[in-house]
Amino acid sequence: MSLKKQFVKTKPVCKVTFLIDAKDANSAAVVGDFNNWNSEEGVLSKLKNGTFKATYDLGKDASYEFKYIVDGTYINEPEADSFKWNDYAGGENSVLIV
């Protein structure tokens, strides 16, 4: 799993690429504050090497809570900028700071 951030000089956005290695998985998505926790809006594309990937334009100077959903199981990003407890989920969410 990994996150890649690419700041756009001409716009107030950061291109964030979410990558998760899940060779045996059938589906993966990223859900969070940036897509209203909607898995249909966060579908990751499966590459030939088994990695799931998607890139999103997120507003700069903000933080976003998120998680991956791999075959129905919620997973945190170990390389997240931080983690935040969420009472609704009963666990920690990954936090992305851009």
Secondary structure, DSSP 4 states (H G I P E B T S, - for coil): -EEEEEE-TTSSEEEEEEEEE-TT-S-EEEEEGGGTT-TTTTBPEEPTTSEEEEEEEEESS-EEEEEEEETTEEE--TT-SEEEEETTTTEEEEEEE-
